[in-house]
């Protein structure tokens, strides 16, 4: 709206990331065994800083997760934003198990069985909340987004803070958080909205910035 869109043309439909998520079952013991039976999922993306800065913070997060020596960590590779190599180097030096990618069904199925998702991915605020997976959200990457009740936030990576947050988050699974990103009907809502809009209406193209 502040960029000039008429508020009458803004429709809140929710996140398509949780559409049909209830149809995805928990990952089986056999499939989880191929991944080392993880109880902690780490998904840490760079935030556009130098490799050295990203390495430092990722290493702190891993050390915090390892305060509990029985924790079985599975890390997913970070995205390709600047600083990725720093995160990757921290993962390599740590020796934690790393996979490059999980198909969506496998990722959701794994969220249904791990004790906690740690890192700074939007999946912690969206998909994880939809399946009741506790989350430790670390750093500023998701700042300004709605954080459901399954999320414990650590503003700055510190070993002790990460360890404490994981222990706090692990007690949240019993909660039934309402989801601020909708009930999983974004696709249908979007289709119905587009079906009743005239794409040639002149008012759709008129913008007036408010900043």
N, CA and C atoms as a LAMMPS dump frame, in Angstrom:
ITEM: TIMESTEP
0
ITEM: NUMBER OF ATOMS
633
ITEM: BOX BOUNDS ff ff ff
-5.0000000000000000e+02 5.0000000000000000e+02
-5.0000000000000000e+02 5.0000000000000000e+02
-5.0000000000000000e+02 5.0000000000000000e+02
ITEM: ATOMS id mol type element x y z
1 1 1 N 0.834 -1.201 0
2 1 2 C 0 0 0
3 1 3 C 0.868 1.249 0
4 2 1 N 1.95 1.241 0.796
5 2 2 C 2.84 2.401 0.833
6 2 3 C 3.566 2.589 -0.495
7 3 1 N 3.684 1.526 -1.277
8 3 2 C 4.309 1.642 -2.595
9 3 3 C 3.34 2.167 -3.643
10 4 1 N 2.106 2.456 -3.241
11 4 2 C 1.175 3.085 -4.157
12 4 3 C -0.004 2.244 -4.573
13 5 1 N -0.085 1.011 -4.11
14 5 2 C -1.219 0.166 -4.477
15 5 3 C -2.464 0.61 -3.72
16 6 1 N -3.572 0.682 -4.419
17 6 2 C -4.85 0.995 -3.788
18 6 3 C -5.193 -0.133 -2.815
19 7 1 N -5.495 0.21 -1.587
20 7 2 C -5.751 -0.831 -0.583
21 7 3 C -6.934 -1.712 -0.957
22 8 1 N -7.806 -1.229 -1.836
23 8 2 C -8.93 -2.062 -2.288
24 8 3 C -8.447 -3.207 -3.18
25 9 1 N -7.23 -3.092 -3.69
26 9 2 C -6.682 -4.113 -4.569
27 9 3 C -5.686 -5.028 -3.857
28 10 1 N -5.64 -4.952 -2.555
29 10 2 C -4.737 -5.805 -1.778
30 10 3 C -5.575 -6.877 -1.074
31 11 1 N -5.247 -8.116 -1.338
32 11 2 C -6.013 -9.24 -0.79
33 11 3 C -5.084 -10.135 0.033
34 12 1 N -5.457 -10.405 1.256
35 12 2 C -4.673 -11.271 2.127
36 12 3 C -5.19 -12.703 1.956
37 13 1 N -4.367 -13.552 1.368
38 13 2 C -4.797 -14.915 1.065
39 13 3 C -4.047 -15.969 1.874
40 14 1 N -2.967 -15.576 2.553
41 14 2 C -2.175 -16.55 3.303
42 14 3 C -0.985 -17.034 2.494
43 15 1 N -0.261 -17.971 3.05
44 15 2 C 0.938 -18.493 2.392
45 15 3 C 0.633 -19.803 1.668
46 16 1 N 0.958 -19.892 0.364
47 16 2 C 0.759 -21.159 -0.343
48 16 3 C 1.672 -22.272 0.16
49 17 1 N 2.684 -21.923 0.977
50 17 2 C 3.612 -22.932 1.492
51 17 3 C 2.924 -23.93 2.42
52 18 1 N 1.752 -23.57 2.951
53 18 2 C 1.081 -24.507 3.858
54 18 3 C -0.17 -25.13 3.231
55 19 1 N -0.423 -24.848 1.96
56 19 2 C -1.54 -25.503 1.282
57 19 3 C -1.312 -27.011 1.243
58 20 1 N -2.312 -27.768 1.646
59 20 2 C -2.302 -29.237 1.624
60 20 3 C -1.206 -29.851 2.484
61 21 1 N -0.671 -29.073 3.406
62 21 2 C 0.42 -29.595 4.234
63 21 3 C -0.074 -30.711 5.163
64 22 1 N -1.384 -30.7 5.443
65 22 2 C -1.936 -31.733 6.327
66 22 3 C -1.928 -33.107 5.676
67 23 1 N -1.714 -33.163 4.359
68 23 2 C -1.683 -34.464 3.676
69 23 3 C -0.305 -35.128 3.768
70 24 1 N 0.691 -34.403 4.261
71 24 2 C 2.053 -34.953 4.335
72 24 3 C 2.242 -35.629 5.693
73 25 1 N 2.585 -36.902 5.666
74 25 2 C 2.735 -37.682 6.895
75 25 3 C 4.137 -37.531 7.472
76 26 1 N 4.264 -37.889 8.734
77 26 2 C 5.573 -37.89 9.375
78 26 3 C 6.506 -38.854 8.661
79 27 1 N 7.764 -38.458 8.513
80 27 2 C 8.75 -39.316 7.875
81 27 3 C 8.903 -40.62 8.648
82 28 1 N 8.998 -41.718 7.928
83 28 2 C 9.1 -43.027 8.563
84 28 3 C 10.461 -43.215 9.226
85 29 1 N 10.534 -44.184 10.132
86 29 2 C 11.8 -44.504 10.783
87 29 3 C 12.857 -44.915 9.761
88 30 1 N 12.439 -45.658 8.742
89 30 2 C 13.389 -46.125 7.737
90 30 3 C 13.984 -44.954 6.97
91 31 1 N 13.135 -44 6.565
92 31 2 C 13.63 -42.846 5.82
93 31 3 C 14.495 -41.957 6.713
94 32 1 N 14.069 -41.778 7.966
95 32 2 C 14.858 -40.971 8.893
96 32 3 C 16.214 -41.625 9.164
97 33 1 N 16.242 -42.946 9.142
98 33 2 C 17.489 -43.663 9.361
99 33 3 C 18.523 -43.359 8.294
100 34 1 N 18.078 -43.123 7.066
101 34 2 C 18.996 -42.78 5.983
102 34 3 C 19.653 -41.427 6.219
103 35 1 N 19.03 -40.62 7.06
104 35 2 C 19.55 -39.285 7.372
105 35 3 C 20.227 -39.232 8.738
106 36 1 N 20.372 -40.405 9.37
107 36 2 C 21.035 -40.464 10.661
108 36 3 C 20.115 -40.252 11.84
109 37 1 N 18.81 -40.458 11.662
110 37 2 C 17.82 -40.257 12.731
111 37 3 C 17.997 -38.904 13.427
112 38 1 N 17.965 -37.817 12.681
113 38 2 C 18.189 -36.509 13.306
114 38 3 C 17.054 -36.135 14.254
115 39 1 N 17.416 -35.422 15.329
116 39 2 C 16.404 -34.833 16.198
117 39 3 C 16.45 -33.306 16.143
118 40 1 N 17.463 -32.781 15.426
119 40 2 C 17.629 -31.338 15.267
120 40 3 C 17.92 -31.041 13.809
121 41 1 N 17.137 -30.14 13.232
122 41 2 C 17.329 -29.751 11.841
123 41 3 C 17.882 -28.331 11.812
124 42 1 N 19 -28.136 11.101
125 42 2 C 19.657 -26.831 11.023
126 42 3 C 19.533 -26.292 9.608
127 43 1 N 18.973 -25.094 9.491
128 43 2 C 18.832 -24.445 8.187
129 43 3 C 19.212 -22.978 8.355
130 44 1 N 20.502 -22.702 8.086
131 44 2 C 21.075 -21.382 8.324
132 44 3 C 21.499 -20.773 7
133 45 1 N 20.827 -19.674 6.619
134 45 2 C 21.159 -18.986 5.377
135 45 3 C 22.055 -17.78 5.658
136 46 1 N 22.911 -17.403 4.696
137 46 2 C 23.665 -16.156 4.853
138 46 3 C 22.731 -14.964 4.722
139 47 1 N 23.156 -13.825 5.247
140 47 2 C 22.328 -12.622 5.148
141 47 3 C 23.064 -11.52 4.393
142 48 1 N 23.963 -11.924 3.483
143 48 2 C 24.6 -10.967 2.593
144 48 3 C 25.867 -10.34 3.119
145 49 1 N 26.454 -10.927 4.162
146 49 2 C 27.693 -10.378 4.721
147 49 3 C 28.898 -11.113 4.149
148 50 1 N 30.076 -10.81 4.658
149 50 2 C 31.292 -11.481 4.187
150 50 3 C 31.287 -12.94 4.622
151 51 1 N 32.089 -13.738 3.93
152 51 2 C 32.21 -15.147 4.31
153 51 3 C 32.685 -15.287 5.75
154 52 1 N 33.61 -14.424 6.163
155 52 2 C 34.149 -14.518 7.52
156 52 3 C 33.06 -14.271 8.56
157 53 1 N 32.212 -13.283 8.318
158 53 2 C 31.132 -12.984 9.268
159 53 3 C 30.11 -14.108 9.309
160 54 1 N 29.773 -14.634 8.135
161 54 2 C 28.801 -15.732 8.093
162 54 3 C 29.369 -16.994 8.728
163 55 1 N 30.655 -17.249 8.508
164 55 2 C 31.307 -18.399 9.14
165 55 3 C 31.233 -18.277 10.657
166 56 1 N 31.549 -17.098 11.183
167 56 2 C 31.565 -16.886 12.633
168 56 3 C 30.204 -17.192 13.245
169 57 1 N 29.138 -16.637 12.672
170 57 2 C 27.821 -16.827 13.271
171 57 3 C 27.338 -18.265 13.122
172 58 1 N 27.582 -18.868 11.965
173 58 2 C 27.163 -20.257 11.778
174 58 3 C 27.893 -21.18 12.745
175 59 1 N 29.179 -20.924 12.957
176 59 2 C 29.948 -21.746 13.895
177 59 3 C 29.415 -21.601 15.314
178 60 1 N 29.016 -20.387 15.695
179 60 2 C 28.436 -20.164 17.032
180 60 3 C 27.138 -20.938 17.179
181 61 1 N 26.295 -20.902 16.152
182 61 2 C 25.022 -21.623 16.215
183 61 3 C 25.263 -23.126 16.373
184 62 1 N 26.182 -23.658 15.603
185 62 2 C 26.473 -25.093 15.698
186 62 3 C 27.003 -25.441 17.083
187 63 1 N 27.881 -24.616 17.62
188 63 2 C 28.399 -24.856 18.976
189 63 3 C 27.268 -24.824 20.001
190 64 1 N 26.32 -23.895 19.816
191 64 2 C 25.187 -23.827 20.733
192 64 3 C 24.329 -25.074 20.672
193 65 1 N 24.109 -25.571 19.459
194 65 2 C 23.324 -26.799 19.32
195 65 3 C 24.038 -27.988 19.931
196 66 1 N 25.359 -27.974 19.908
197 66 2 C 26.138 -29.106 20.399
198 66 3 C 26.39 -29.048 21.898
199 67 1 N 25.866 -28.048 22.576
200 67 2 C 25.97 -28.047 24.032
201 67 3 C 25.329 -29.31 24.614
202 68 1 N 24.279 -29.782 23.956
203 68 2 C 23.696 -31.073 24.31
204 68 3 C 24.392 -32.116 23.447
205 69 1 N 25.289 -32.878 24.038
206 69 2 C 26.158 -33.767 23.265
207 69 3 C 25.395 -34.928 22.64
208 70 1 N 24.157 -35.183 23.089
209 70 2 C 23.39 -36.283 22.512
210 70 3 C 22.59 -35.84 21.29
211 71 1 N 22.632 -34.549 20.973
212 71 2 C 21.82 -34.031 19.879
213 71 3 C 22.339 -34.544 18.535
214 72 1 N 21.427 -35.039 17.699
215 72 2 C 21.769 -35.529 16.359
216 72 3 C 21.315 -34.471 15.35
217 73 1 N 22.277 -33.796 14.758
218 73 2 C 22.003 -32.64 13.909
219 73 3 C 22.078 -33.022 12.436
220 74 1 N 21.078 -32.599 11.679
221 74 2 C 21.117 -32.672 10.228
222 74 3 C 21.022 -31.25 9.697
223 75 1 N 21.961 -30.86 8.846
224 75 2 C 21.948 -29.514 8.275
225 75 3 C 21.602 -29.581 6.798
226 76 1 N 20.813 -28.614 6.36
227 76 2 C 20.563 -28.431 4.931
228 76 3 C 21.485 -27.326 4.421
229 77 1 N 21.948 -27.461 3.196
230 77 2 C 22.833 -26.444 2.647
231 77 3 C 22.11 -25.098 2.559
232 78 1 N 22.83 -23.999 2.781
233 78 2 C 22.216 -22.671 2.708
234 78 3 C 21.942 -22.265 1.261
235 79 1 N 21.175 -21.178 1.118
236 79 2 C 20.917 -20.678 -0.227
237 79 3 C 22.169 -19.999 -0.792
238 80 1 N 22.038 -19.439 -1.988
239 80 2 C 23.218 -18.94 -2.702
240 80 3 C 23.387 -17.431 -2.593
241 81 1 N 22.926 -16.834 -1.506
242 81 2 C 23.177 -15.425 -1.261
243 81 3 C 24.653 -15.223 -0.902
244 82 1 N 25.151 -13.979 -1.025
245 82 2 C 26.538 -13.701 -0.621
246 82 3 C 26.796 -14.141 0.821
247 83 1 N 27.926 -14.792 1.036
248 83 2 C 28.26 -15.316 2.356
249 83 3 C 28.016 -16.806 2.485
250 84 1 N 27.461 -17.425 1.439
251 84 2 C 27.16 -18.862 1.49
252 84 3 C 28.399 -19.689 1.829
253 85 1 N 29.542 -19.348 1.223
254 85 2 C 30.733 -20.165 1.431
255 85 3 C 31.173 -20.144 2.891
256 86 1 N 30.926 -19.022 3.577
257 86 2 C 31.254 -18.967 4.998
258 86 3 C 30.423 -19.945 5.81
259 87 1 N 29.114 -20.023 5.513
260 87 2 C 28.251 -20.983 6.204
261 87 3 C 28.68 -22.403 5.874
262 88 1 N 28.966 -22.661 4.593
263 88 2 C 29.369 -24.004 4.188
264 88 3 C 30.664 -24.426 4.88
265 89 1 N 31.6 -23.508 5.026
266 89 2 C 32.858 -23.846 5.684
267 89 3 C 32.636 -24.183 7.153
268 90 1 N 31.735 -23.458 7.807
269 90 2 C 31.409 -23.771 9.2
270 90 3 C 30.795 -25.164 9.307
271 91 1 N 29.943 -25.515 8.355
272 91 2 C 29.337 -26.851 8.359
273 91 3 C 30.408 -27.916 8.131
274 92 1 N 31.305 -27.664 7.18
275 92 2 C 32.358 -28.648 6.9
276 92 3 C 33.257 -28.857 8.107
277 93 1 N 33.661 -27.775 8.743
278 93 2 C 34.562 -27.903 9.888
279 93 3 C 33.881 -28.56 11.087
280 94 1 N 32.588 -28.41 11.184
281 94 2 C 31.875 -28.971 12.337
282 94 3 C 31.735 -30.483 12.245
283 95 1 N 31.714 -30.991 11.015
284 95 2 C 31.52 -32.423 10.832
285 95 3 C 30.083 -32.886 10.94
286 96 1 N 29.116 -31.96 11.04
287 96 2 C 27.716 -32.378 11.106
288 96 3 C 27.295 -32.943 9.757
289 97 1 N 26.294 -33.792 9.781
290 97 2 C 25.773 -34.359 8.534
291 97 3 C 25.062 -33.262 7.749
292 98 1 N 25.365 -33.153 6.458
293 98 2 C 24.793 -32.116 5.606
294 98 3 C 24.188 -32.763 4.361
295 99 1 N 22.989 -32.332 4
296 99 2 C 22.387 -32.738 2.733
297 99 3 C 22.114 -31.48 1.924
298 100 1 N 22.232 -31.606 0.61
299 100 2 C 22.082 -30.422 -0.238
300 100 3 C 20.638 -29.975 -0.33
301 101 1 N 19.701 -30.928 -0.275
302 101 2 C 18.309 -30.578 -0.498
303 101 3 C 17.418 -31.729 -0.054
304 102 1 N 16.231 -31.402 0.406
305 102 2 C 15.199 -32.397 0.664
306 102 3 C 13.968 -32.028 -0.15
307 103 1 N 13.375 -32.995 -0.804
308 103 2 C 12.104 -32.74 -1.478
309 103 3 C 11.09 -32.247 -0.45
310 104 1 N 10.13 -31.476 -0.91
311 104 2 C 9.169 -30.851 0.005
312 104 3 C 8.503 -31.876 0.92
313 105 1 N 8.059 -32.993 0.358
314 105 2 C 7.383 -34.002 1.183
315 105 3 C 8.321 -34.54 2.256
316 106 1 N 9.575 -34.756 1.915
317 106 2 C 10.537 -35.249 2.898
318 106 3 C 10.818 -34.184 3.967
319 107 1 N 10.92 -32.923 3.526
320 107 2 C 11.201 -31.84 4.466
321 107 3 C 10.068 -31.692 5.473
322 108 1 N 8.832 -31.683 4.994
323 108 2 C 7.687 -31.557 5.892
324 108 3 C 7.58 -32.785 6.788
325 109 1 N 7.794 -33.955 6.209
326 109 2 C 7.745 -35.181 7.006
327 109 3 C 8.78 -35.2 8.108
328 110 1 N 9.954 -34.625 7.82
329 110 2 C 11 -34.556 8.837
330 110 3 C 10.654 -33.531 9.911
331 111 1 N 10.058 -32.412 9.513
332 111 2 C 9.623 -31.423 10.506
333 111 3 C 8.648 -32.026 11.505
334 112 1 N 7.883 -32.99 11.066
335 112 2 C 6.89 -33.616 11.95
336 112 3 C 7.524 -34.506 13.012
337 113 1 N 8.827 -34.833 12.874
338 113 2 C 9.402 -35.758 13.836
339 113 3 C 10.597 -35.205 14.601
340 114 1 N 11.253 -34.148 14.1
341 114 2 C 12.409 -33.633 14.839
342 114 3 C 11.962 -32.845 16.061
343 115 1 N 12.883 -32.705 17.018
344 115 2 C 12.573 -31.967 18.247
345 115 3 C 12.581 -30.465 18.02
346 116 1 N 13.396 -29.999 17.047
347 116 2 C 13.505 -28.555 16.842
348 116 3 C 14.108 -28.268 15.47
349 117 1 N 13.67 -27.171 14.871
350 117 2 C 14.299 -26.597 13.687
351 117 3 C 15.022 -25.337 14.13
352 118 1 N 16.321 -25.257 13.857
353 118 2 C 17.113 -24.087 14.25
354 118 3 C 17.685 -23.423 13.015
355 119 1 N 17.818 -22.096 13.063
356 119 2 C 18.395 -21.36 11.946
357 119 3 C 17.668 -20.055 11.709
358 120 1 N 17.583 -19.654 10.443
359 120 2 C 16.951 -18.376 10.126
360 120 3 C 16.083 -18.457 8.877
361 121 1 N 15.543 -19.627 8.606
362 121 2 C 14.724 -19.835 7.42
363 121 3 C 13.278 -19.425 7.664
364 122 1 N 12.619 -18.943 6.616
365 122 2 C 11.19 -18.629 6.728
366 122 3 C 10.369 -19.884 6.993
367 123 1 N 10.916 -21.05 6.705
368 123 2 C 10.208 -22.298 7.002
369 123 3 C 9.907 -22.43 8.485
370 124 1 N 10.73 -21.8 9.326
371 124 2 C 10.471 -21.853 10.755
372 124 3 C 9.211 -21.117 11.152
373 125 1 N 8.888 -20.06 10.411
374 125 2 C 7.713 -19.258 10.736
375 125 3 C 6.471 -19.731 9.998
376 126 1 N 6.656 -20.492 8.925
377 126 2 C 5.516 -20.87 8.089
378 126 3 C 5.257 -22.378 8.18
379 127 1 N 6.051 -23.196 7.467
380 127 2 C 5.774 -24.63 7.452
381 127 3 C 5.888 -25.266 8.838
382 128 1 N 6.939 -24.907 9.59
383 128 2 C 7.126 -25.534 10.905
384 128 3 C 5.963 -25.241 11.832
385 129 1 N 5.447 -24.016 11.784
386 129 2 C 4.311 -23.67 12.639
387 129 3 C 3.082 -24.479 12.267
388 130 1 N 2.914 -24.756 10.975
389 130 2 C 1.732 -25.485 10.521
390 130 3 C 1.718 -26.93 11.003
391 131 1 N 2.906 -27.5 11.276
392 131 2 C 2.955 -28.886 11.745
393 131 3 C 3.325 -28.979 13.223
394 132 1 N 3.459 -27.831 13.9
395 132 2 C 3.731 -27.839 15.332
396 132 3 C 5.167 -28.112 15.709
397 133 1 N 6.099 -27.904 14.773
398 133 2 C 7.516 -28.14 15.076
399 133 3 C 8.094 -26.934 15.806
400 134 1 N 8.732 -27.113 16.964
401 134 2 C 9.379 -26.002 17.664
402 134 3 C 10.523 -25.422 16.838
403 135 1 N 10.74 -24.122 16.976
404 135 2 C 11.72 -23.425 16.148
405 135 3 C 12.558 -22.483 17.001
406 136 1 N 13.865 -22.463 16.709
407 136 2 C 14.745 -21.428 17.245
408 136 3 C 15.154 -20.557 16.063
409 137 1 N 14.659 -19.33 16.046
410 137 2 C 14.932 -18.394 14.965
411 137 3 C 16.085 -17.481 15.396
412 138 1 N 17.173 -17.509 14.633
413 138 2 C 18.413 -16.864 15.069
414 138 3 C 18.776 -15.704 14.147
415 139 1 N 19.016 -14.535 14.739
416 139 2 C 19.481 -13.394 13.971
417 139 3 C 18.362 -12.592 13.332
418 140 1 N 18.733 -11.633 12.461
419 140 2 C 17.763 -10.658 11.959
420 140 3 C 17.085 -11.02 10.646
421 141 1 N 17.372 -12.172 10.062
422 141 2 C 16.892 -12.449 8.707
423 141 3 C 15.37 -12.403 8.601
424 142 1 N 14.647 -12.829 9.616
425 142 2 C 13.185 -12.842 9.575
426 142 3 C 12.565 -11.667 10.333
427 143 1 N 13.353 -10.658 10.632
428 143 2 C 12.841 -9.51 11.379
429 143 3 C 11.675 -8.864 10.636
430 144 1 N 10.642 -8.495 11.399
431 144 2 C 9.482 -7.841 10.823
432 144 3 C 8.385 -8.781 10.396
433 145 1 N 8.654 -10.091 10.398
434 145 2 C 7.628 -11.061 10.048
435 145 3 C 6.901 -11.537 11.299
436 146 1 N 5.645 -11.944 11.114
437 146 2 C 4.903 -12.52 12.225
438 146 3 C 5.588 -13.802 12.686
439 147 1 N 5.765 -13.935 13.984
440 147 2 C 6.368 -15.143 14.553
441 147 3 C 5.297 -15.904 15.326
442 148 1 N 4.879 -17.077 14.868
443 148 2 C 3.874 -17.876 15.582
444 148 3 C 4.398 -18.336 16.944
445 149 1 N 3.515 -18.886 17.774
446 149 2 C 3.912 -19.276 19.14
447 149 3 C 4.92 -20.424 19.21
448 150 1 N 5.192 -21.085 18.09
449 150 2 C 6.173 -22.176 18.114
450 150 3 C 7.609 -21.671 18.026
451 151 1 N 7.806 -20.343 17.943
452 151 2 C 9.118 -19.771 17.664
453 151 3 C 9.732 -19.124 18.913
454 152 1 N 10.987 -19.478 19.191
455 152 2 C 11.799 -18.786 20.191
456 152 3 C 12.887 -18.043 19.422
457 153 1 N 12.979 -16.74 19.624
458 153 2 C 13.907 -15.92 18.843
459 153 3 C 15.174 -15.614 19.628
460 154 1 N 16.303 -15.765 18.954
461 154 2 C 17.609 -15.386 19.494
462 154 3 C 18.115 -14.228 18.632
463 155 1 N 18.062 -12.99 19.113
464 155 2 C 18.413 -11.838 18.266
465 155 3 C 19.84 -11.872 17.735
466 156 1 N 20.794 -12.269 18.568
467 156 2 C 22.196 -12.327 18.166
468 156 3 C 22.758 -13.702 18.511
469 157 1 N 23.478 -14.332 17.578
470 157 2 C 24.026 -15.664 17.849
471 157 3 C 25.03 -15.655 18.999
472 158 1 N 24.696 -16.368 20.052
473 158 2 C 25.607 -16.621 21.164
474 158 3 C 25.416 -18.057 21.599
475 159 1 N 26.501 -18.728 21.934
476 159 2 C 26.429 -20.154 22.235
477 159 3 C 25.411 -20.434 23.339
478 160 1 N 25.509 -19.712 24.444
479 160 2 C 24.623 -19.961 25.577
480 160 3 C 23.171 -19.651 25.227
481 161 1 N 22.95 -18.585 24.447
482 161 2 C 21.587 -18.205 24.082
483 161 3 C 20.943 -19.236 23.17
484 162 1 N 21.724 -19.775 22.239
485 162 2 C 21.192 -20.802 21.343
486 162 3 C 20.841 -22.059 22.124
487 163 1 N 21.729 -22.475 23.016
488 163 2 C 21.476 -23.656 23.843
489 163 3 C 20.211 -23.493 24.674
490 164 1 N 20.064 -22.35 25.331
491 164 2 C 18.884 -22.097 26.149
492 164 3 C 17.627 -22.07 25.305
493 165 1 N 17.678 -21.424 24.142
494 165 2 C 16.501 -21.315 23.285
495 165 3 C 16.048 -22.675 22.777
496 166 1 N 16.994 -23.554 22.455
497 166 2 C 16.635 -24.894 22.001
498 166 3 C 15.897 -25.647 23.101
499 167 1 N 16.388 -25.526 24.324
500 167 2 C 15.716 -26.213 25.435
501 167 3 C 14.332 -25.63 25.688
502 168 1 N 14.191 -24.323 25.528
503 168 2 C 12.875 -23.703 25.681
504 168 3 C 11.935 -24.132 24.559
505 169 1 N 12.435 -24.116 23.326
506 169 2 C 11.597 -24.454 22.176
507 169 3 C 11.129 -25.904 22.222
508 170 1 N 11.984 -26.784 22.726
509 170 2 C 11.639 -28.21 22.745
510 170 3 C 10.418 -28.507 23.6
511 171 1 N 10.016 -27.55 24.437
512 171 2 C 8.829 -27.749 25.279
513 171 3 C 7.562 -27.201 24.629
514 172 1 N 7.656 -26.72 23.392
515 172 2 C 6.519 -26.049 22.77
516 172 3 C 5.672 -26.951 21.879
517 173 1 N 6.121 -28.177 21.618
518 173 2 C 5.401 -29.008 20.655
519 173 3 C 3.96 -29.277 21.078
520 174 1 N 3.712 -29.365 22.364
521 174 2 C 2.359 -29.683 22.816
522 174 3 C 1.371 -28.566 22.498
523 175 1 N 1.898 -27.355 22.23
524 175 2 C 1.015 -26.238 21.917
525 175 3 C 0.351 -26.453 20.56
526 176 1 N -0.8 -25.815 20.365
527 176 2 C -1.511 -25.852 19.089
528 176 3 C -1.598 -24.424 18.565
529 177 1 N -0.509 -23.938 17.988
530 177 2 C -0.471 -22.531 17.605
531 177 3 C -1.425 -22.204 16.47
532 178 1 N -2.127 -21.078 16.588
533 178 2 C -2.878 -20.582 15.453
534 178 3 C -1.875 -20.067 14.437
535 179 1 N -2.22 -20.126 13.176
536 179 2 C -1.238 -19.797 12.155
537 179 3 C -1.52 -18.432 11.545
538 180 1 N -0.609 -17.476 11.698
539 180 2 C -0.846 -16.136 11.153
540 180 3 C -0.795 -16.084 9.642
541 181 1 N -0.34 -17.161 8.984
542 181 2 C -0.247 -17.157 7.528
543 181 3 C -1.414 -17.897 6.876
544 182 1 N -2.491 -18.088 7.634
545 182 2 C -3.702 -18.633 7.055
546 182 3 C -3.919 -20.105 7.331
547 183 1 N -5.087 -20.615 6.918
548 183 2 C -5.45 -22.013 7.199
549 183 3 C -5.045 -23.002 6.117
550 184 1 N -4.194 -22.588 5.18
551 184 2 C -3.787 -23.508 4.132
552 184 3 C -4.698 -23.499 2.926
553 185 1 N -5.288 -22.355 2.619
554 185 2 C -6.206 -22.25 1.484
555 185 3 C -5.78 -21.14 0.526
556 186 1 N -4.487 -20.813 0.502
557 186 2 C -4.019 -19.676 -0.286
558 186 3 C -4.269 -19.865 -1.782
559 187 1 N -4.056 -21.076 -2.286
560 187 2 C -4.247 -21.313 -3.718
561 187 3 C -5.681 -21.057 -4.155
562 188 1 N -6.624 -21.62 -3.419
563 188 2 C -8.034 -21.424 -3.752
564 188 3 C -8.465 -19.982 -3.6
565 189 1 N -7.997 -19.342 -2.538
566 189 2 C -8.353 -17.937 -2.324
567 189 3 C -7.799 -17.062 -3.448
568 190 1 N -6.583 -17.356 -3.879
569 190 2 C -5.977 -16.588 -4.962
570 190 3 C -6.764 -16.761 -6.255
571 191 1 N -7.101 -18.004 -6.574
572 191 2 C -7.846 -18.274 -7.808
573 191 3 C -9.207 -17.573 -7.797
574 192 1 N -9.902 -17.645 -6.668
575 192 2 C -11.229 -17.001 -6.604
576 192 3 C -11.121 -15.49 -6.705
577 193 1 N -10.053 -14.938 -6.123
578 193 2 C -9.853 -13.485 -6.194
579 193 3 C -9.571 -13.045 -7.626
580 194 1 N -8.669 -13.748 -8.294
581 194 2 C -8.321 -13.384 -9.67
582 194 3 C -9.514 -13.554 -10.614
583 195 1 N -10.363 -14.529 -10.327
584 195 2 C -11.505 -14.795 -11.209
585 195 3 C -12.508 -13.644 -11.222
586 196 1 N -12.549 -12.854 -10.174
587 196 2 C -13.533 -11.778 -10.128
588 196 3 C -12.928 -10.393 -10.386
589 197 1 N -11.662 -10.358 -10.8
590 197 2 C -11.002 -9.085 -11.076
591 197 3 C -10.882 -8.869 -12.577
592 198 1 N -11.193 -7.663 -13.025
593 198 2 C -11.006 -7.294 -14.429
594 198 3 C -9.565 -6.805 -14.603
595 199 1 N -8.707 -7.563 -15.275
596 199 2 C -7.305 -7.17 -15.393
597 199 3 C -7.092 -5.919 -16.245
598 200 1 N -8.119 -5.509 -16.967
599 200 2 C -7.996 -4.338 -17.834
600 200 3 C -8.527 -3.071 -17.173
601 201 1 N -8.961 -3.172 -15.94
602 201 2 C -9.503 -1.987 -15.26
603 201 3 C -8.408 -0.94 -15.1
604 202 1 N -8.649 0.291 -15.561
605 202 2 C -7.61 1.337 -15.462
606 202 3 C -7.143 1.581 -14.029
607 203 1 N -8.021 1.405 -13.064
608 203 2 C -7.645 1.7 -11.681
609 203 3 C -6.558 0.765 -11.158
610 204 1 N -6.416 -0.417 -11.78
611 204 2 C -5.387 -1.358 -11.334
612 204 3 C -3.98 -0.842 -11.633
613 205 1 N -3.861 0.031 -12.601
614 205 2 C -2.543 0.503 -13.03
615 205 3 C -2.157 1.821 -12.399
616 206 1 N -3.086 2.479 -11.718
617 206 2 C -2.787 3.77 -11.124
618 206 3 C -2.184 3.586 -9.742
619 207 1 N -1.008 4.167 -9.548
620 207 2 C -0.32 4.077 -8.259
621 207 3 C -0.051 5.471 -7.717
622 208 1 N -0.031 5.571 -6.384
623 208 2 C 0.363 6.835 -5.765
624 208 3 C 1.162 6.502 -4.526
625 209 1 N 2.478 6.699 -4.623
626 209 2 C 3.355 6.372 -3.498
627 209 3 C 2.999 7.233 -2.284
628 210 1 N 3.143 6.641 -1.106
629 210 2 C 2.831 7.366 0.132
630 210 3 C 4.054 7.515 1.014
631 211 1 N 5.228 7.478 0.415
632 211 2 C 6.451 7.695 1.178
633 211 3 C 7.402 8.559 0.366
